[in-house]
Amino acid sequence: MKGWVWIAICFLVNMLGFVDMYAQDTSTPNPNCTIIVPSNALSATGLSTPYQLVATDPTAGDCHEANVDQSAFVQAAILDPATGQISVYNPLVLDQGATPAVPPVIPTLPANAIVALWFGYNGDVLTLRGAQDGVLAAAQCVNGLPGDNFGQYAYCNAPAFFKAAHRAIRRGQLTIPPLGTAVDGLPCPSVRDFYVVDQDQSDNLPLSYLITDSGMAQRTQANMAAFPSATTLGNPSDNRLVDVALDGALNCTPWKAPDLADPGQMVPALPLNELQARAYQRSPIALVPLGDPMSLSTGKASLVKTNLYRQGVDQPAVWWADQASTARYCRQMVRIAPSRMTLDEAYLMPDATHPTRGLSPDPGAADSLYTFLAQRFVASYDILNCEGLLGLPDPVSVTADANGIVTGATINHTVFSRWRPMLNSCQAKDNAANNAAQAAAATE
């Protein structure tokens, strides 16, 4: 992949940070780390065994979980085949050889539980490595193509989990809550909404760990009470943007499931978001395009790698390039995101009546949720080469202060007027290709 793309991705990662800042080494950290997956990863013992983080190439520098630019995250979803119900468990990640501040909770799993794992990462390229030979194969782990990782994303046993979830839905065992109606009168956003997605949708996880003076710990009520001065370490993601920032601003409620590490608590999860989006996101539905940087293979579009990515997030496979057209993805972004940003501007900005609504997910990148979304759109439009594919200049522009913090955003409606005939001429065809019902049926 070309260097400017990676630079842009790193910039976007920093822009999407949902983590409390803390003192750390100012030297450039090693962006490529390896996470060691424990034996029997899909069992209660495996889930409660801390994952270990180590440098993929030690000559490039160490890897440290507490360094926000290198942090890796793991989330598990557990489906009970007898009841169809889903629960969540967030395994802990430590530096190799480190000891946790508190031993992870050992979860109680239902009989014959179907367990899947998803990985998130704040650096560039995360590599999975089994604690022993055969661990990754036994857990059905997918890290990308051989020698060609996705980047910040990986999963284990996800297709089997989603297959079981679909079966539970058909049997009436699992009921997915509707997205609901936002304060703007439109459906609440999902992770497959062109209002929400960026250049690499459906990656990373809505979870956090605790950094304490004694080491890393799971973020549970007991651990937060035991370590009141602990720092929260989070994973930037579309999932967290929806579950926390946008849902909070638009009076929406994310789907949550019981946390097996924290009895009585309900938490959001990547697979919950994908299942809910599959069920309720209206057309046009956003699905991973061929131009997604994490589905590229050596910088080129790859149907095989795109399908591997998609199957980990319950999206249909594609058989020819137009089914995952990046140009169409760009057109849908342009049609949907700027207009709803304009509609929601008042809800995406703090004011005297609602001082906590519309706060920026990353004050170091943008001064409000509105300017944050605008900056994110601009970055995605650039990374996907939307202007080159469409011949349409970015209708969104941003301004920043002397510290690089985005403080203003402008949506150029003249651009829309000029290019509306082109966008309208292919809208029906684009929407037919992004049909939500067909996408859902294709994953049955």
C-alpha positions as CSV (number, residue, x, y, z in Angstrom):
1,M,0.0,0.0,0.0
2,K,1.3,3.5,-0.9
3,G,2.8,5.4,1.9
4,W,0.3,8.3,1.8
5,V,-2.5,5.9,2.4
6,W,-0.9,4.6,5.6
7,I,-0.2,8.1,6.7
8,A,-3.9,9.0,6.2
9,I,-5.0,5.9,8.0
10,C,-2.8,6.7,11.0
11,F,-4.1,10.3,10.9
12,L,-7.7,9.0,11.0
13,V,-6.9,6.6,13.8
14,N,-5.7,9.5,15.9
15,M,-8.7,11.5,14.9
16,L,-11.1,8.7,16.0
17,G,-9.4,8.2,19.4
18,F,-11.8,7.5,22.3
19,V,-9.2,7.2,25.0
20,D,-8.2,9.3,28.0
21,M,-4.7,10.7,27.3
22,Y,-1.8,9.9,29.6
23,A,2.0,10.5,29.6
24,Q,3.9,8.3,27.2
25,D,7.1,8.1,25.2
26,T,7.0,10.8,22.5
27,S,9.2,8.7,20.1
28,T,7.4,7.1,17.1
29,P,6.0,3.7,18.3
30,N,6.3,0.5,16.4
31,P,3.0,0.4,14.4
32,N,3.0,-3.3,13.8
33,C,2.4,-5.7,16.7
34,T,1.5,-9.3,17.2
35,I,-1.1,-10.6,19.6
36,I,-0.6,-14.1,21.0
37,V,-3.9,-16.1,21.1
38,P,-4.1,-18.5,24.1
39,S,-4.8,-22.2,23.7
40,N,-8.4,-23.3,23.6
41,A,-9.3,-19.7,22.8
42,L,-13.0,-20.3,22.5
43,S,-13.4,-21.9,25.9
44,A,-13.9,-20.3,29.3
45,T,-10.3,-20.9,30.2
46,G,-9.1,-19.5,26.9
47,L,-11.2,-16.4,27.2
48,S,-9.9,-15.6,30.7
49,T,-6.3,-16.2,29.8
50,P,-4.7,-12.8,29.0
51,Y,-3.6,-12.3,25.4
52,Q,-0.1,-11.1,25.1
53,L,1.2,-8.2,22.9
54,V,4.7,-8.4,21.4
55,A,6.5,-6.7,18.5
56,T,6.0,-8.4,15.1
57,D,9.5,-7.2,14.2
58,P,11.5,-6.5,17.4
59,T,14.1,-4.5,15.5
60,A,11.4,-1.9,14.9
61,G,10.8,-1.3,18.6
62,D,8.8,-2.7,21.5
63,C,5.0,-3.0,21.7
64,H,3.2,-1.9,24.8
65,E,-0.6,-2.4,25.4
66,A,-0.8,0.8,27.5
67,N,0.6,2.9,24.6
68,V,-2.5,4.3,22.8
69,D,-0.8,3.9,19.4
70,Q,-0.2,0.2,19.9
71,S,-3.1,-1.0,22.0
72,A,-4.9,-4.2,20.9
73,F,-8.4,-5.3,21.9
74,V,-10.4,-8.5,21.9
75,Q,-14.1,-9.0,22.2
76,A,-16.0,-12.3,22.4
77,A,-19.7,-13.0,21.7
78,I,-21.2,-16.2,23.1
79,L,-24.4,-17.7,21.8
80,D,-26.4,-20.3,23.8
81,P,-27.8,-22.7,21.2
82,A,-30.5,-23.9,23.6
83,T,-32.0,-20.4,24.1
84,G,-30.6,-18.3,21.2
85,Q,-29.4,-15.7,23.6
86,I,-26.1,-13.8,23.2
87,S,-23.7,-12.6,25.9
88,V,-20.4,-10.7,25.7
89,Y,-17.0,-11.2,27.2
90,N,-14.0,-8.9,26.7
91,P,-10.7,-10.8,27.2
92,L,-7.7,-8.8,28.6
93,V,-4.6,-7.9,26.6
94,L,-1.2,-7.5,28.4
95,D,2.4,-6.9,27.4
96,Q,4.2,-10.2,26.9
97,G,5.3,-11.5,30.3
98,A,3.2,-8.9,32.3
99,T,0.9,-9.6,35.1
100,P,-2.7,-8.2,35.3
101,A,-3.7,-5.8,38.1
102,V,-6.5,-8.2,38.8
103,P,-6.9,-11.7,37.2
104,P,-9.6,-11.7,34.5
105,V,-13.0,-13.1,35.5
106,I,-13.5,-16.7,34.4
107,P,-16.8,-16.7,32.5
108,T,-19.5,-19.3,32.9
109,L,-20.4,-20.4,29.4
110,P,-23.7,-22.2,28.4
111,A,-23.5,-25.8,27.3
112,N,-22.3,-26.2,23.7
113,A,-21.8,-22.5,23.5
114,I,-20.9,-21.0,20.1
115,V,-18.1,-18.5,20.7
116,A,-16.5,-16.0,18.3
117,L,-13.8,-13.4,18.7
118,W,-13.1,-10.1,17.1
119,F,-9.9,-8.1,17.3
120,G,-9.3,-4.3,17.2
121,Y,-6.0,-2.4,17.0
122,N,-4.9,1.2,17.4
123,G,-1.7,0.8,15.2
124,D,-1.3,-0.2,11.6
125,V,-1.0,-4.0,11.2
126,L,-2.0,-6.5,13.9
127,T,-0.8,-10.1,13.5
128,L,-2.4,-13.1,15.2
129,R,-0.1,-15.8,16.6
130,G,-1.1,-18.9,18.5
131,A,0.4,-19.7,21.9
132,Q,1.1,-23.1,20.4
133,D,0.9,-24.7,16.9
134,G,-2.6,-25.3,15.8
135,V,-4.3,-22.7,18.0
136,L,-5.4,-20.4,15.3
137,A,-6.7,-23.2,13.1
138,A,-8.6,-24.7,16.0
139,A,-10.3,-21.4,16.6
140,Q,-11.0,-20.7,12.9
141,C,-9.1,-17.5,13.0
142,V,-8.8,-15.2,10.0
143,N,-6.1,-12.5,9.9
144,G,-6.4,-11.7,6.1
145,L,-4.6,-13.6,3.3
146,P,-1.4,-15.5,4.1
147,G,1.3,-12.9,4.6
148,D,-1.2,-10.1,3.9
149,N,-3.1,-9.1,7.0
150,F,-6.2,-6.9,7.0
151,G,-4.6,-4.4,9.3
152,Q,-6.5,-3.4,12.5
153,Y,-9.0,-6.2,12.2
154,A,-9.2,-10.0,12.6
155,Y,-11.7,-12.6,13.8
156,C,-12.1,-16.2,15.0
157,N,-15.1,-18.4,14.3
158,A,-17.3,-15.4,13.3
159,P,-19.1,-17.2,10.4
160,A,-20.2,-20.0,12.7
161,F,-21.5,-17.5,15.3
162,F,-23.5,-15.5,12.7
163,K,-24.9,-18.8,11.2
164,A,-26.1,-19.8,14.7
165,A,-27.6,-16.3,15.3
166,H,-29.5,-16.4,12.0
167,R,-30.9,-19.8,13.0
168,A,-32.0,-18.5,16.4
169,I,-33.7,-15.5,14.8
170,R,-35.6,-17.8,12.4
171,R,-36.7,-19.9,15.3
172,G,-38.0,-16.9,17.3
173,Q,-35.4,-17.4,20.0
174,L,-33.4,-14.3,19.4
175,T,-35.2,-11.0,19.0
176,I,-33.2,-8.0,17.7
177,P,-34.4,-4.7,18.9
178,P,-35.2,-2.1,16.3
179,L,-32.9,0.9,15.7
180,G,-35.5,3.3,16.8
181,T,-36.2,6.9,15.7
182,A,-33.6,9.6,16.3
183,V,-34.4,13.1,17.5
184,D,-34.2,14.3,13.9
185,G,-37.1,12.1,12.9
186,L,-35.0,9.7,10.9
187,P,-34.1,6.1,11.8
188,C,-31.3,5.9,14.4
189,P,-27.9,5.3,12.6
190,S,-26.4,1.9,12.3
191,V,-22.9,0.7,11.4
192,R,-24.1,0.1,7.8
193,D,-25.5,3.6,7.4
194,F,-23.8,5.8,4.9
195,Y,-24.1,8.6,7.4
196,V,-21.8,6.7,9.7
197,V,-19.3,4.6,7.6
198,D,-15.8,5.7,6.7
199,Q,-13.2,4.2,4.4
200,D,-12.9,1.0,6.5
201,Q,-16.3,0.3,8.0
202,S,-17.0,-2.5,10.4
203,D,-13.6,-2.6,12.1
204,N,-12.5,-2.3,15.7
205,L,-14.4,-2.7,18.9
206,P,-16.6,-0.7,21.4
207,L,-14.8,-1.8,24.5
208,S,-12.3,-0.4,27.0
209,Y,-9.6,-1.6,29.4
210,L,-8.3,0.0,32.6
211,I,-4.7,1.1,33.0
212,T,-3.8,1.0,36.7
213,D,-0.6,1.5,38.7
214,S,-0.5,-2.2,39.1
215,G,-1.0,-3.1,35.4
216,M,-3.9,-3.7,33.0
217,A,-7.4,-4.8,34.1
218,Q,-10.8,-5.5,32.6
219,R,-13.1,-2.6,32.9
220,T,-15.7,-3.9,35.3
221,Q,-17.6,-2.2,38.1
222,A,-15.5,-4.0,40.7
223,N,-12.2,-3.0,39.1
224,M,-13.2,0.7,38.6
225,A,-14.1,0.8,42.3
226,A,-10.8,-0.8,43.3
227,F,-8.8,1.5,41.1
228,P,-10.6,4.9,41.1
229,S,-7.6,6.7,39.5
230,A,-7.2,4.2,36.6
231,T,-7.1,5.5,33.1
232,T,-9.5,4.2,30.5
233,L,-8.0,2.8,27.3
234,G,-10.3,2.6,24.3
235,N,-10.4,1.4,20.7
236,P,-11.5,3.9,18.1
237,S,-14.2,2.5,15.9
238,D,-17.3,3.0,13.9
239,N,-19.0,0.8,16.5
240,R,-18.0,3.1,19.3
241,L,-18.9,6.2,17.3
242,V,-22.5,4.8,16.9
243,D,-22.9,3.2,20.3
244,V,-21.6,6.2,22.3
245,A,-21.3,9.4,20.4
246,L,-24.1,9.4,17.8
247,D,-26.6,7.5,19.9
248,G,-26.1,9.8,22.8
249,A,-26.5,12.9,20.6
250,L,-29.5,11.7,18.7
251,N,-31.4,10.1,21.7
252,C,-30.9,6.6,20.4
253,T,-30.1,3.4,22.4
254,P,-27.5,0.8,21.3
255,W,-28.3,-2.9,21.5
256,K,-26.5,-4.4,24.5
257,A,-26.0,-7.9,25.9
258,P,-25.0,-9.2,29.4
259,D,-21.2,-8.9,30.2
260,L,-20.0,-12.2,31.5
261,A,-17.1,-10.5,33.2
262,D,-19.3,-8.0,35.0
263,P,-22.5,-9.5,36.3
264,G,-25.5,-7.2,36.0
265,Q,-23.9,-5.0,33.4
266,M,-25.0,-4.8,29.7
267,V,-22.5,-3.8,27.0
268,P,-22.5,-3.2,23.3
269,A,-20.5,-5.3,20.9
270,L,-19.4,-5.4,17.2
271,P,-21.5,-8.5,16.4
272,L,-24.6,-7.0,18.0
273,N,-24.2,-3.9,15.8
274,E,-23.8,-6.0,12.7
275,L,-26.8,-8.2,13.4
276,Q,-29.0,-5.1,14.1
277,A,-27.8,-3.3,11.0
278,R,-28.5,-6.4,8.9
279,A,-32.0,-6.6,10.3
280,Y,-33.0,-2.9,10.3
281,Q,-30.8,-0.7,8.2
282,R,-32.8,0.6,5.3
283,S,-31.6,0.7,1.7
284,P,-29.1,1.8,0.6
285,I,-27.0,-0.3,2.9
286,A,-23.3,0.2,3.3
287,L,-21.1,-2.9,2.9
288,V,-17.3,-3.2,2.7
289,P,-16.1,-2.0,-0.7
290,L,-13.2,-3.3,-2.7
291,G,-11.4,0.0,-2.0
292,D,-11.4,-0.5,1.7
293,P,-7.7,-0.2,2.7
294,M,-8.0,-3.3,4.9
295,S,-9.4,-5.4,2.0
296,L,-6.7,-4.4,-0.5
297,S,-4.0,-7.0,-1.3
298,T,-0.6,-5.4,-2.0
299,G,-2.4,-2.2,-2.7
300,K,-4.8,-3.7,-5.3
301,A,-8.5,-4.7,-5.1
302,S,-9.0,-8.3,-4.1
303,L,-12.4,-10.1,-4.2
304,V,-10.9,-12.9,-2.1
305,K,-9.7,-10.6,0.7
306,T,-12.8,-8.5,0.6
307,N,-15.0,-11.6,1.0
308,L,-12.8,-12.8,3.9
309,Y,-13.3,-9.4,5.6
310,R,-17.0,-9.4,4.9
311,Q,-17.7,-12.9,6.3
312,G,-16.3,-11.8,9.6
313,V,-19.0,-9.1,9.9
314,D,-21.9,-11.0,8.5
315,Q,-21.9,-9.4,5.1
316,P,-22.6,-11.1,1.7
317,A,-19.8,-12.3,-0.5
318,V,-19.3,-10.7,-3.9
319,W,-18.4,-12.4,-7.1
320,W,-17.5,-9.6,-9.4
321,A,-16.0,-6.1,-8.8
322,D,-19.2,-4.0,-9.4
323,Q,-20.9,-5.8,-6.5
324,A,-18.5,-4.0,-4.2
325,S,-17.9,-0.9,-6.2
326,T,-15.9,1.8,-4.4
327,A,-17.3,4.5,-6.8
328,R,-20.8,3.6,-5.8
329,Y,-19.8,3.6,-2.1
330,C,-18.5,7.1,-2.7
331,R,-21.6,8.3,-4.4
332,Q,-23.8,7.0,-1.6
333,M,-21.6,8.7,1.0
334,V,-22.0,12.0,-0.9
335,R,-25.8,11.6,-1.2
336,I,-26.4,10.8,2.4
337,A,-23.7,11.9,4.9
338,P,-23.5,15.7,4.2
339,S,-27.2,16.3,4.1
340,R,-27.8,14.5,7.4
341,M,-24.9,16.3,9.0
342,T,-26.6,19.5,8.0
343,L,-29.9,18.3,9.4
344,D,-28.3,17.2,12.7
345,E,-25.9,20.1,13.2
346,A,-27.8,21.4,16.2
347,Y,-27.7,18.0,17.9
348,L,-24.0,17.5,17.1
349,M,-22.9,20.7,18.8
350,P,-22.9,21.4,22.6
351,D,-24.9,24.4,23.7
352,A,-26.0,26.0,26.9
353,T,-29.1,23.9,27.2
354,H,-27.3,20.6,26.4
355,P,-23.7,21.1,27.4
356,T,-22.7,17.5,27.2
357,R,-24.5,16.6,23.9
358,G,-22.4,16.8,20.8
359,L,-19.1,16.7,22.6
360,S,-16.2,15.7,20.4
361,P,-15.1,12.1,20.6
362,D,-11.6,13.4,20.3
363,P,-11.1,17.0,21.5
364,G,-7.5,16.8,20.1
365,A,-8.8,16.4,16.6
366,A,-12.1,18.4,16.5
367,D,-14.0,20.7,18.8
368,S,-17.5,19.0,18.5
369,L,-19.1,15.9,17.2
370,Y,-20.2,17.9,14.1
371,T,-16.7,19.0,13.2
372,F,-15.4,15.5,14.0
373,L,-17.8,13.9,11.5
374,A,-16.9,16.5,8.9
375,Q,-13.1,15.8,9.3
376,R,-13.8,12.1,9.2
377,F,-15.8,12.5,6.0
378,V,-13.0,14.5,4.4
379,A,-10.4,11.9,5.3
380,S,-12.5,9.0,4.0
381,Y,-13.2,10.8,0.7
382,D,-9.5,11.2,0.2
383,I,-8.4,7.7,1.2
384,L,-11.0,6.1,-1.0
385,N,-10.0,8.4,-3.9
386,C,-13.6,9.4,-4.3
387,E,-12.7,12.6,-6.2
388,G,-10.7,10.6,-8.7
389,L,-13.4,7.9,-9.1
390,L,-16.3,10.3,-9.4
391,G,-14.7,13.5,-10.8
392,L,-16.6,15.2,-8.0
393,P,-14.7,17.5,-5.6
394,D,-15.3,16.9,-1.9
395,P,-18.4,18.9,-0.9
396,V,-17.2,19.0,2.7
397,S,-14.3,21.2,3.8
398,V,-12.9,21.9,7.3
399,T,-10.8,24.6,9.0
400,A,-8.4,24.1,11.9
401,D,-6.8,26.3,14.5
402,A,-3.1,26.7,15.1
403,N,-3.0,23.4,17.0
404,G,-4.6,21.4,14.1
405,I,-7.9,21.0,15.9
406,V,-10.8,21.3,13.4
407,T,-13.1,24.1,14.6
408,G,-15.2,24.7,11.5
409,A,-16.9,22.7,8.7
410,T,-18.5,23.9,5.5
411,I,-20.8,21.9,3.2
412,N,-20.7,23.3,-0.3
413,H,-24.2,23.1,-1.6
414,T,-23.1,24.6,-4.9
415,V,-21.2,21.4,-5.6
416,F,-24.3,19.4,-4.9
417,S,-26.3,21.5,-7.3
418,R,-23.7,21.3,-10.1
419,W,-23.4,17.5,-9.7
420,R,-26.9,16.6,-8.8
421,P,-27.9,15.4,-12.4
422,M,-25.0,13.0,-12.4
423,L,-25.8,11.7,-8.9
424,N,-29.5,11.4,-9.7
425,S,-29.0,9.6,-13.0
426,C,-27.5,6.5,-11.3
427,Q,-29.2,6.7,-8.0
428,A,-31.9,4.0,-8.7
429,K,-29.2,1.6,-10.0
430,D,-27.0,2.4,-7.0
431,N,-29.8,1.8,-4.5
432,A,-30.7,-1.5,-6.2
433,A,-27.1,-2.7,-5.8
434,N,-27.2,-1.6,-2.1
435,N,-30.5,-3.3,-1.4
436,A,-30.8,-4.2,2.3
437,A,-33.2,-7.1,1.9
438,Q,-31.1,-8.7,-0.7
439,A,-27.9,-8.3,1.4
440,A,-29.6,-9.9,4.4
441,A,-31.0,-12.8,2.3
442,A,-27.5,-13.5,0.8
443,T,-26.1,-14.1,4.3
444,E,-28.7,-16.7,5.3
